[in-house]
Amino acid sequence: MLNWCPIGRNANNKDRAVWSFVDEGNFIRTPMLQEVQDYIKNDIRHIADLATGDIQIEVKYGGDTSFDIFPKGWDKTFPLEKKNLFHDYKIFFIGDRCQENGNDYEIFNHPLTTAFETHSTEQTIEIVNKILSSDV
């Protein structure tokens, strides 16, 4: 998987918070996501001399500042496809990018998970406490 962060991987917490706030209000990453998807679909095949059908790459929002780029099927559900490993377990998932194009979308909607969407550290702690107290 490749994680691409337009503001830079070394951005400090203040810069990340500003970027996230501006992106949330102005949808900066939305056209960037589409541009990367279009590039992979239309342009990279010419560089790599591949047929369009051979390019199986996903591009998703990764957290508040970045994109995750990975082979199709290698999302967060990848280990769950080994059903024999997890059939006796209850699997909980907590994520913040659970909408379509988010890097948590597939696992959030996977039938083997009990999933929760979170929007803050405090909310995540509340969810974990409910899970640990068997209140779910």
C-alpha positions, 0 to 999 in steps of 0.5 A, a space after each residue: 500500500 502507498 499512503 500519499 499525504 498532499 501536505 507531507 508525511 512530516 506535517 505537524 499536528 497543527 498543520 494537519 488540523 488546519 488542512 483537515 478543517 480546510 479540506 472538510 469545508 472546501 473538499 480539496 481532496 475530492 478532485 485530487 482523489 478523482 484525478 488520481 483515479 483517472 490517472 491510474 485508469 487512463 494514463 498509467 496504462 500507457 506508461 506501463 503498456 498495460 490493458 485497462 483491465 489489468 490495472 486493479 488499483 484502489 484509491 481511498 481517503 486515508 484518515 484526515 490528510 491522505 490517500 491510500 493507494 493499493 491493489 484491489 482487494 487489499 483493503 482492510 478486509 483482506 485478512 477477513 477473507 481467511 474465514 477459517 481464522 476468524 469464524 469463532 471470534 466476534 470482530 469489532 472495528 472502529 473507523 473514521 472513514 466509513 463512507 464510500 471512497 473511505 479506507 474503512 468503507 469495506 471493513 465497516 460494511 463487512 458481514 464478519 464485523 460489528 463496526 462503529 464509526 467515530 469522529 473523535 478520540 473521545 468517541 473512540 474511547 467511549 465505543 471501546 469502553 462499551 465493547 469492553 463492558 459488553 454493552 454492545 
